[in-house]
Amino acid sequence: MRLTIFHDITPHDLWLKSLEKLISPDTLKELEQQGTVHLAVFNDGVVGISVTNDNNIVYLKVRDITRRRGVGRYLLEETCRFIFAEFDTVRIDTTIFPANEQDGLIYFLETQGFVKSDAGSKLFTLNKD
């Protein structure tokens, strides 16, 4: 089966069980209130999730077991493509992520073409080509 990103979709019952390995049901409700939910699905299981609000990515998480296999990269690419349909810039404020994951996230964002908006800033942007 192929890795697929679904935008602004209510998770199927089958997906909810695997989604609970990433986040709690209460967290999903909170995320749905923050913006548009994007799900990375592989073999009928959710392996990643992102949330956007306008041109901001406000949440991004991939199952630990699937990290370093391209899931995060593809989820980020497709989430950016979704945003670029309406905006020219994607923004991510890394301070909203856990402190112990920020260094890895910053490295990941930079390898995907994001740039720090100002020296010392934790805001990263990606411009539409």
DSSP file with accessible surface (Angstrom, degrees, kcal/mol):
  #  RESIDUE AA STRUCTURE BP1 BP2  ACC     N-H-->O    O-->H-N    N-H-->O    O-->H-N    TCO  KAPPA ALPHA  PHI   PSI    X-CA   Y-CA   Z-CA
    1    1 A M              0   0  148      0, 0.0     2,-0.3     0, 0.0    41,-0.0   0.000 360.0 360.0 360.0 156.9    0.0    0.0    0.0
    2    2 A R        -     0   0  175     40,-0.1     2,-0.4     1,-0.0    41,-0.3  -0.672 360.0-108.7-102.4 147.3    1.1    3.5   -0.6
    3    3 A L        -     0   0   34     -2,-0.3     2,-0.4    39,-0.1    39,-0.2  -0.589  44.6-176.5 -71.8 126.8    1.6    6.4    1.8
    4    4 A T  E     -A   41   0A  46     37,-2.5    37,-3.2    -2,-0.4     2,-0.5  -0.980  21.2-143.5-131.3 141.9   -1.2    8.9    1.3
    5    5 A I  E     -A   40   0A  16     -2,-0.4     2,-0.5    35,-0.2    35,-0.2  -0.918  14.1-162.0-105.8 127.5   -1.9   12.3    2.8
    6    6 A F  E     -A   39   0A  64     33,-2.8    33,-2.7    -2,-0.5     2,-0.4  -0.934   7.5-151.7-110.6 129.5   -5.6   13.2    3.4
    7    7 A H  E     -A   38   0A  60     -2,-0.5    31,-0.2    31,-0.2    -2,-0.0  -0.856  68.1 -10.0-104.8 135.2   -6.5   16.8    4.0
    8    8 A D  S    S+     0   0  119     29,-2.3     2,-0.4    -2,-0.4    -1,-0.2   0.910  93.8 141.3  50.9  55.0   -9.4   18.1    6.1
    9    9 A I        -     0   0   53     28,-0.6    -1,-0.2    -3,-0.3    -3,-0.1  -0.961  56.8-119.1-129.7 143.8  -11.0   14.6    6.5
   10   10 A T        -     0   0  115     -2,-0.4     2,-0.0     1,-0.1     0, 0.0  -0.720  44.5-109.8 -78.4 127.3  -12.7   13.0    9.5
   11   11 A P        -     0   0   10      0, 0.0    -1,-0.1     0, 0.0     2,-0.1  -0.312  29.3-119.8 -61.8 137.2  -10.7    9.9   10.4
   12   12 A H    >>  -     0   0  104      1,-0.1     4,-1.6     4,-0.0     3,-0.7  -0.366  28.0-107.5 -66.5 157.5  -12.4    6.6    9.6
   13   13 A D  H 3> S+     0   0  140      1,-0.3     4,-0.9     2,-0.2     3,-0.2   0.877 122.0  56.6 -55.2 -39.1  -13.0    4.3   12.6
   14   14 A L  H 3> S+     0   0  108      1,-0.2     4,-0.7     2,-0.2    -1,-0.3   0.867 107.8  47.8 -61.6 -35.5  -10.2    2.0   11.3
   15   15 A W  H <> S+     0   0   11     -3,-0.7     4,-2.4     1,-0.2    31,-0.4   0.776  97.1  71.1 -76.8 -27.5   -7.8    5.0   11.4
   16   16 A L  H  X S+     0   0   55     -4,-1.6     4,-1.8     1,-0.2    -1,-0.2   0.877  93.5  55.0 -61.0 -37.3   -8.7    6.1   14.9
   17   17 A K  H  < S+     0   0  164     -4,-0.9     4,-0.3    -3,-0.2    -1,-0.2   0.931 113.4  40.6 -62.6 -45.3   -7.1    3.1   16.6
   18   18 A S  H >< S+     0   0   17     -4,-0.7     3,-1.3     1,-0.2     4,-0.3   0.852 110.1  59.5 -72.3 -30.5   -3.7    3.8   14.9
   19   19 A L  H >X S+     0   0    5     -4,-2.4     4,-2.7     1,-0.3     3,-1.9   0.852  94.5  64.8 -64.8 -31.8   -4.2    7.6   15.5
   20   20 A E  T 3< S+     0   0  115     -4,-1.8    -1,-0.3     1,-0.3    -2,-0.2   0.683  91.3  64.5 -66.5 -15.7   -4.4    6.9   19.2
   21   21 A K  T <4 S+     0   0  138     -3,-1.3    -1,-0.3    -4,-0.3    -2,-0.2   0.673 113.3  34.0 -77.0 -16.6   -0.7    5.7   19.0
   22   22 A L  T <4 S-     0   0   10     -3,-1.9     2,-0.3     1,-0.4    -2,-0.2   0.813 132.4  -1.7 -99.4 -47.9    0.1    9.3   18.1
   23   23 A I  S  < S-     0   0   13     -4,-2.7    -1,-0.4     3,-0.0     0, 0.0  -0.955  72.8-102.2-144.2 161.8   -2.3   11.4   20.1
   24   24 A S     >  -     0   0   51     -2,-0.3     4,-2.1     1,-0.1     5,-0.2  -0.441  36.5-111.0 -82.5 159.3   -5.2   11.0   22.4
   25   25 A P  H  > S+     0   0   67      0, 0.0     4,-1.9     0, 0.0     5,-0.1   0.877 120.7  53.4 -57.3 -36.1   -8.9   11.4   21.3
   26   26 A D  H  > S+     0   0  104      1,-0.2     4,-2.1     2,-0.2     5,-0.1   0.896 106.2  52.2 -66.3 -38.1   -9.1   14.6   23.3
   27   27 A T  H  > S+     0   0   40      2,-0.2     4,-2.8     1,-0.2    -1,-0.2   0.907 106.0  54.6 -63.8 -39.9   -6.0   16.0   21.6
   28   28 A L  H  X S+     0   0   15     -4,-2.1     4,-2.5     1,-0.2    -1,-0.2   0.931 107.4  50.1 -60.1 -42.6   -7.6   15.2   18.2
   29   29 A K  H  X S+     0   0  124     -4,-1.9     4,-1.2     1,-0.2    -1,-0.2   0.911 111.8  48.1 -61.8 -42.6  -10.6   17.3   19.2
   30   30 A E  H  X S+     0   0  109     -4,-2.1     4,-1.0     1,-0.2     3,-0.2   0.910 111.7  49.7 -63.8 -42.4   -8.4   20.2   20.3
   31   31 A L  H >X S+     0   0    4     -4,-2.8     4,-1.1     1,-0.2     3,-0.6   0.882 105.5  56.4 -65.9 -38.5   -6.4   20.0   17.1
   32   32 A E  H 3< S+     0   0   84     -4,-2.5    -1,-0.2     1,-0.2     3,-0.2   0.836 106.2  51.8 -62.4 -30.4   -9.5   20.0   14.9
   33   33 A Q  H 3< S+     0   0  168     -4,-1.2    -1,-0.2    -3,-0.2    -2,-0.2   0.743 104.5  57.8 -76.5 -22.5  -10.5   23.3   16.6
   34   34 A Q  H << S-     0   0   81     -4,-1.0     2,-0.3    -3,-0.6    -1,-0.2   0.725 121.0 -73.8 -79.9 -24.2   -7.0   24.8   15.8
   35   35 A G  S  < S-     0   0   26     -4,-1.1     2,-0.4    -3,-0.2    18,-0.2  -0.986  78.8 -10.1 166.0-152.6   -7.3   24.3   12.1
   36   36 A T  E     - B   0  52A  35     16,-2.5    16,-2.4    -2,-0.3     2,-0.4  -0.668  57.1-141.0 -86.0 129.5   -7.3   21.9    9.2
   37   37 A V  E     - B   0  51A   9     -2,-0.4   -29,-2.3    14,-0.2   -28,-0.6  -0.737  13.3-166.7 -94.2 135.8   -6.1   18.3   10.0
   38   38 A H  E     -AB   7  50A   0     12,-3.1    12,-2.3    -2,-0.4     2,-0.4  -0.990   7.5-159.8-122.3 127.8   -3.9   16.5    7.6
   39   39 A L  E     -AB   6  49A   0    -33,-2.7   -33,-2.8    -2,-0.4     2,-0.6  -0.922  11.8-149.7-115.7 133.1   -3.3   12.7    8.1
   40   40 A A  E     -AB   5  48A   0      8,-2.8     7,-3.1    -2,-0.4     8,-1.3  -0.887  25.4-170.9 -95.8 120.0   -0.5   10.5    6.7
   41   41 A V  E     +AB   4  46A   8    -37,-3.2   -37,-2.5    -2,-0.6     2,-0.4  -0.955  14.5 173.4-121.3 132.3   -2.0    7.0    6.2
   42   42 A F  E >  S- B   0  45A  87      3,-2.9     3,-1.3    -2,-0.4   -39,-0.1  -0.994  74.9  -8.0-136.8 128.7   -0.1    3.8    5.3
   43   43 A N  T 3  S-     0   0   95     -2,-0.4    -1,-0.1   -41,-0.3     3,-0.1   0.909 129.3 -56.1  51.9  46.1   -1.7    0.4    5.2
   44   44 A D  T 3  S+     0   0   81      1,-0.2     2,-0.4    -3,-0.0    -1,-0.3   0.721 118.1 109.6  60.3  23.4   -4.9    1.8    6.7
   45   45 A G  E <  S-B   42   0A  14     -3,-1.3    -3,-2.9   -27,-0.1     2,-0.5  -0.989  72.3-120.6-128.2 140.7   -3.1    3.2    9.7
   46   46 A V  E     +B   41   0A   0    -31,-0.4    -5,-0.2    -2,-0.4   -25,-0.1  -0.662  34.3 167.7 -78.5 124.4   -2.3    6.8   10.6
   47   47 A V  E     +     0   0A  11     -7,-3.1    16,-2.6    -2,-0.5     2,-0.3   0.450  62.9  16.7-116.1  -5.6    1.4    7.3   10.8
   48   48 A G  E     -BC  40  62A   0     -8,-1.3    -8,-2.8    14,-0.3     2,-0.3  -0.987  56.7-165.1-163.3 156.7    1.6   11.1   10.9
   49   49 A I  E     +BC  39  61A   0     12,-2.9    12,-2.7    -2,-0.3     2,-0.3  -0.997   5.4 179.0-146.9 141.5   -0.5   14.2   11.5
   50   50 A S  E     -BC  38  60A   0    -12,-2.3   -12,-3.1    -2,-0.3     2,-0.4  -0.963  11.9-153.9-136.1 158.2   -0.2   17.9   10.8
   51   51 A V  E     -BC  37  59A   0      8,-2.2     7,-2.5    -2,-0.3     8,-1.2  -1.000   9.5-165.2-134.1 133.4   -2.5   20.8   11.5
   52   52 A T  E     -BC  36  57A   2    -16,-2.4   -16,-2.5    -2,-0.4     2,-0.4  -0.906  12.6-170.1-119.6 149.2   -2.6   24.1    9.6
   53   53 A N  E >  S- C   0  56A  70      3,-2.6     3,-2.2    -2,-0.4     2,-0.2  -0.934  72.1 -50.8-135.2 109.3   -4.2   27.4   10.4
   54   54 A D  T 3  S-     0   0  107     -2,-0.4    33,-0.1     1,-0.3    32,-0.1  -0.434 124.8 -19.6  55.7-121.8   -4.0   29.7    7.4
   55   55 A N  T 3  S+     0   0   32     -2,-0.2    36,-2.6    -3,-0.1     2,-0.4   0.230 119.3  97.9-100.4  18.8   -0.4   29.6    6.3
   56   56 A N  E <   -Cd  53  91A  43     -3,-2.2    -3,-2.6    34,-0.2     2,-0.7  -0.878  64.5-144.9-107.4 133.7    0.9   28.3    9.6
   57   57 A I  E     +C   52   0A   2     34,-2.7    36,-0.5    -2,-0.4    -5,-0.2  -0.876  24.3 174.7 -90.3 115.2    1.7   24.7   10.5
   58   58 A V  E     +     0   0A  33     -7,-2.5     2,-0.3    -2,-0.7    -6,-0.2   0.494  62.0  24.8-104.0  -6.3    0.7   24.6   14.1
   59   59 A Y  E     +C   51   0A  47     -8,-1.2    -8,-2.2    38,-0.0     2,-0.3  -0.954  56.5 169.5-158.2 139.8    1.2   20.9   14.7
   60   60 A L  E     +C   50   0A  21     -2,-0.3     2,-0.3   -10,-0.2   -10,-0.2  -0.925  11.1 158.0-154.5 122.7    3.4   18.2   13.1
   61   61 A K  E     -C   49   0A  70    -12,-2.7   -12,-2.9    -2,-0.3     2,-0.4  -0.985  15.7-170.6-151.8 139.7    4.0   14.7   14.5
   62   62 A V  E     -C   48   0A  13     -2,-0.3   -14,-0.3   -14,-0.2     5,-0.1  -0.975  39.6 -97.2-128.2 141.5    5.0   11.3   13.0
   63   63 A R    >>  -     0   0   60    -16,-2.6     3,-1.4    -2,-0.4     4,-0.5  -0.312  31.3-127.5 -57.2 137.0    5.0    7.9   14.8
   64   64 A D  G >4 S+     0   0  122      1,-0.3     3,-1.3     2,-0.2    -1,-0.1   0.878 107.2  58.8 -54.1 -40.7    8.4    7.1   16.2
   65   65 A I  G 34 S+     0   0  107      1,-0.3    -1,-0.3     3,-0.0    -2,-0.1   0.741 108.5  45.4 -65.6 -21.6    8.5    3.8   14.5
   66   66 A T  G X4>S+     0   0   17     -3,-1.4     3,-0.9   -19,-0.2     5,-0.6   0.418  84.6 121.6-103.4   2.6    8.1    5.4   11.1
   67   67 A R  T <<5S+     0   0   99     -3,-1.3    -3,-0.0    -4,-0.5    -4,-0.0  -0.283  70.6  26.1 -67.6 151.1   10.7    8.1   11.5
   68   68 A R  T 3 5S+     0   0  241      1,-0.1    -1,-0.2     0, 0.0    -4,-0.0   0.730  98.2  95.6  68.3  25.7   13.6    8.3    9.1
   69   69 A R  T < 5S-     0   0  187     -3,-0.9    -2,-0.1     0, 0.0    -1,-0.1   0.182 105.5 -96.6-125.1  10.3   11.5    6.6    6.4
   70   70 A G  T  >5S+     0   0   23      4,-0.0     4,-2.4    -4,-0.0     5,-0.2   0.396  92.4 116.0  93.3  -2.9   10.3    9.6    4.5
   71   71 A V  H  ><S+     0   0   13     -5,-0.6     4,-2.8     2,-0.2     5,-0.2   0.953  79.8  44.5 -65.0 -48.8    6.9    9.9    6.2
   72   72 A G  H  > S+     0   0   15     -6,-0.2     4,-2.8     2,-0.2     5,-0.2   0.914 113.5  50.9 -62.8 -41.5    7.6   13.3    7.8
   73   73 A R  H  > S+     0   0  107      2,-0.2     4,-2.7     1,-0.2    -1,-0.2   0.943 113.8  43.9 -61.4 -47.3    9.1   14.7    4.6
   74   74 A Y  H  X S+     0   0   49     -4,-2.4     4,-2.6     2,-0.2     5,-0.3   0.914 113.6  50.6 -67.7 -40.7    6.1   13.6    2.5
   75   75 A L  H  X S+     0   0    0     -4,-2.8     4,-2.3    -5,-0.2    -2,-0.2   0.937 113.1  46.6 -61.7 -43.4    3.6   14.9    5.1
   76   76 A L  H  X S+     0   0    3     -4,-2.8     4,-2.7    -5,-0.2    -2,-0.2   0.929 112.2  50.4 -65.2 -44.2    5.4   18.2    5.3
   77   77 A E  H  X S+     0   0   70     -4,-2.7     4,-2.4    -5,-0.2    -2,-0.2   0.927 114.3  43.4 -58.2 -48.2    5.6   18.5    1.4
   78   78 A E  H  X S+     0   0   32     -4,-2.6     4,-2.0     2,-0.2    -1,-0.2   0.855 112.6  52.3 -70.2 -33.8    1.9   17.7    1.0
   79   79 A T  H  X S+     0   0    0     -4,-2.3     4,-2.1    -5,-0.3    -2,-0.2   0.928 111.4  47.5 -66.2 -42.7    0.9   20.0    3.9
   80   80 A C  H  X S+     0   0    6     -4,-2.7     4,-3.2     2,-0.2    -2,-0.2   0.916 109.2  53.6 -63.5 -41.4    2.9   22.8    2.3
   81   81 A R  H  X S+     0   0  150     -4,-2.4     4,-0.8     1,-0.2    -1,-0.2   0.906 107.9  51.4 -59.7 -39.9    1.3   22.1   -1.1
   82   82 A F  H >< S+     0   0   69     -4,-2.0     3,-0.7     1,-0.2     4,-0.3   0.932 113.2  44.3 -61.3 -45.8   -2.1   22.4    0.6
   83   83 A I  H >X S+     0   0    4     -4,-2.1     4,-2.3     1,-0.2     3,-2.2   0.914 106.1  60.7 -67.0 -41.9   -1.1   25.8    2.0
   84   84 A F  H 3< S+     0   0   32     -4,-3.2    -1,-0.2     1,-0.3    -2,-0.2   0.675  86.9  75.4 -64.0 -14.4    0.5   27.0   -1.2
   85   85 A A  T << S+     0   0   84     -4,-0.8    -1,-0.3    -3,-0.7    -2,-0.2   0.788 118.6  13.4 -65.6 -22.6   -2.9   26.7   -2.9
   86   86 A E  T <4 S+     0   0  157     -3,-2.2     2,-0.3    -4,-0.3    -2,-0.2   0.611 127.5  44.4-123.6 -23.6   -3.9   29.9   -1.1
   87   87 A F     <  -     0   0   61     -4,-2.3    -1,-0.2   -33,-0.1     3,-0.1  -0.862  59.1-141.4-128.0 162.0   -0.7   31.5    0.3
   88   88 A D  S    S+     0   0  114     -2,-0.3    40,-3.1     1,-0.1     2,-0.4   0.525  86.3  46.8 -97.3  -9.2    2.8   32.2   -0.9
   89   89 A T  E     - E   0 127A  37     38,-0.2     2,-0.4    -6,-0.1    38,-0.2  -0.997  62.1-153.4-138.5 140.0    4.6   31.4    2.4
   90   90 A V  E     - E   0 126A   0     36,-2.9    36,-2.1    -2,-0.4     2,-0.4  -0.928  19.4-163.3-108.3 136.8    4.4   28.6    4.9
   91   91 A R  E     -dE  56 125A  99    -36,-2.6   -34,-2.7    -2,-0.4     2,-0.4  -0.950  12.4-176.5-123.7 142.5    5.4   29.4    8.5
   92   92 A I  E     - E   0 124A   0     32,-2.6    32,-2.9    -2,-0.4     2,-0.8  -0.976  13.5-156.1-136.6 122.3    6.3   27.2   11.5
   93   93 A D  E >   - E   0 123A  66    -36,-0.5     3,-1.6    -2,-0.4    30,-0.2  -0.870   7.9-161.8 -94.6 107.8    7.0   28.5   14.9
   94   94 A T  G >  S+     0   0    0     28,-2.8     3,-1.6    -2,-0.8    -1,-0.1   0.664  78.7  78.2 -70.1 -13.4    9.2   25.8   16.5
   95   95 A T  G 3  S+     0   0   75     27,-0.3    -1,-0.3     1,-0.3     4,-0.1   0.692  82.6  66.5 -69.2 -15.0    8.6   27.1   20.0
   96   96 A I  G <  S+     0   0   88     -3,-1.6    -1,-0.3     2,-0.1    -2,-0.2   0.597  90.9  79.2 -81.3  -6.6    5.2   25.3   19.9
   97   97 A F  S <  S-     0   0   16     -3,-1.6     5,-0.1    -4,-0.2   -38,-0.0  -0.634 102.1 -79.4 -96.6 156.2    6.9   22.0   19.8
   98   98 A P    >>  -     0   0   67      0, 0.0     3,-1.9     0, 0.0     4,-0.7  -0.225  39.2-123.7 -54.7 140.9    8.4   20.2   22.9
   99   99 A A  H >> S+     0   0   83      1,-0.3     3,-0.9     2,-0.2     4,-0.5   0.853 109.6  58.2 -57.1 -36.8   11.8   21.6   23.8
  100  100 A N  H 34 S+     0   0  140      1,-0.2    -1,-0.3     2,-0.1     4,-0.2   0.629 110.4  44.0 -72.8 -10.4   13.5   18.2   23.6
  101  101 A E  H <> S+     0   0   69     -3,-1.9     4,-2.3     2,-0.1    -1,-0.2   0.482  88.6  89.4-107.4  -5.4   12.4   17.9   19.9
  102  102 A Q  H <X S+     0   0   27     -3,-0.9     4,-2.9    -4,-0.7     5,-0.2   0.894  84.4  51.3 -65.5 -41.5   13.2   21.4   18.7
  103  103 A D  H  X S+     0   0  131     -4,-0.5     4,-2.2     1,-0.2    -1,-0.2   0.941 114.2  44.1 -61.9 -45.4   16.8   20.8   17.6
  104  104 A G  H  > S+     0   0   51     -4,-0.2     4,-2.5     2,-0.2    -1,-0.2   0.897 114.2  50.6 -65.0 -39.2   15.8   17.8   15.5
  105  105 A L  H  X S+     0   0   20     -4,-2.3     4,-3.1     2,-0.2     5,-0.2   0.931 109.2  50.4 -65.0 -43.7   12.9   19.7   14.1
  106  106 A I  H  X S+     0   0   20     -4,-2.9     4,-2.5     2,-0.2     5,-0.2   0.933 111.6  48.1 -61.4 -45.0   15.0   22.7   13.1
  107  107 A Y  H  X S+     0   0  156     -4,-2.2     4,-2.1    -5,-0.2    -1,-0.2   0.941 113.1  48.8 -59.2 -46.6   17.5   20.4   11.4
  108  108 A F  H  X S+     0   0   51     -4,-2.5     4,-1.1     1,-0.2    -2,-0.2   0.934 111.3  49.1 -60.3 -46.6   14.6   18.7    9.6
  109  109 A L  H ><>S+     0   0    0     -4,-3.1     5,-2.4     1,-0.2     3,-0.6   0.914 110.1  51.1 -61.9 -42.6   13.0   21.9    8.5
  110  110 A E  H ><5S+     0   0   96     -4,-2.5     3,-1.5     1,-0.2    -1,-0.2   0.887 107.2  53.0 -64.1 -36.9   16.3   23.3    7.2
  111  111 A T  H 3<5S+     0   0   71     -4,-2.1    -1,-0.2     1,-0.3    -2,-0.2   0.746 107.2  54.3 -69.8 -18.7   16.9   20.1    5.1
  112  112 A Q  T <<5S-     0   0   52     -4,-1.1    -1,-0.3    -3,-0.6    -2,-0.2   0.290 128.4 -95.8 -96.9   7.8   13.4   20.7    3.6
  113  113 A G  T < 5S+     0   0   41     -3,-1.5    14,-0.3     1,-0.3    -3,-0.2   0.428  76.7 140.2  98.5  -0.9   14.2   24.2    2.5
  114  114 A F      < -     0   0    5     -5,-2.4     2,-0.4    -6,-0.2    -1,-0.3  -0.484  34.8-155.8 -73.5 147.4   12.8   26.2    5.4
  115  115 A V  E     -F  125   0A  83     10,-2.6    10,-2.7    -2,-0.1     2,-0.2  -0.951  23.3-105.1-126.3 148.2   14.8   29.2    6.5
  116  116 A K  E     -F  124   0A  90     -2,-0.4     8,-0.2     8,-0.2     3,-0.1  -0.503  26.2-141.6 -68.3 132.6   15.0   31.0    9.8
  117  117 A S  S    S-     0   0   42      6,-3.0     2,-0.3    -2,-0.2    -1,-0.1   0.876  78.0  -0.6 -69.3 -37.2   13.1   34.3    9.5
  118  118 A D  S >  S-     0   0  117      5,-0.4     3,-2.3    -3,-0.0    -1,-0.2  -0.982  92.3 -79.4-146.2 158.2   15.6   36.3   11.7
  119  119 A A  T 3  S+     0   0  105     -2,-0.3     3,-0.1     1,-0.3    -2,-0.0  -0.322 119.7  11.2 -58.6 131.8   18.8   35.6   13.6
  120  120 A G  T 3  S+     0   0   71      1,-0.3    -1,-0.3     2,-0.0     2,-0.1   0.380 100.4 131.9  81.4  -6.8   17.9   34.0   16.9
  121  121 A S    <   -     0   0   29     -3,-2.3    -1,-0.3     1,-0.1    -5,-0.0  -0.421  52.2-153.9 -78.6 154.2   14.3   33.5   15.8
  122  122 A K        +     0   0   78     -2,-0.1   -28,-2.8    -3,-0.1     2,-0.5   0.198  67.6 103.8-106.9  11.7   12.4   30.2   16.2
  123  123 A L  E     -E   93   0A  34    -30,-0.2    -6,-3.0    -5,-0.2    -5,-0.4  -0.853  52.4-169.5 -98.2 126.2   10.1   31.1   13.3
  124  124 A F  E     -EF  92 116A   0    -32,-2.9   -32,-2.6    -2,-0.5     2,-0.3  -0.905   1.4-166.9-117.2 144.2   10.9   29.3   10.0
  125  125 A T  E     -EF  91 115A  23    -10,-2.7   -10,-2.6    -2,-0.4     2,-0.4  -0.932  13.3-162.4-130.7 154.9    9.4   30.0    6.6
  126  126 A L  E     -E   90   0A  36    -36,-2.1   -36,-2.9    -2,-0.3     2,-0.3  -0.995  18.2-147.2-134.4 125.2    9.2   28.4    3.2
  127  127 A N  E     -E   89   0A  93     -2,-0.4   -38,-0.2   -14,-0.3     2,-0.1  -0.730  24.0-105.6 -95.7 147.5    8.3   30.5    0.2
  128  128 A K              0   0  101    -40,-3.1    -1,-0.1    -2,-0.3   -40,-0.1  -0.405 360.0 360.0 -65.5 138.0    6.4   29.2   -2.8
  129  129 A D              0   0  203     -2,-0.1    -1,-0.1     0, 0.0     0, 0.0  -0.207 360.0 360.0 -67.1 360.0    8.7   28.7   -5.8
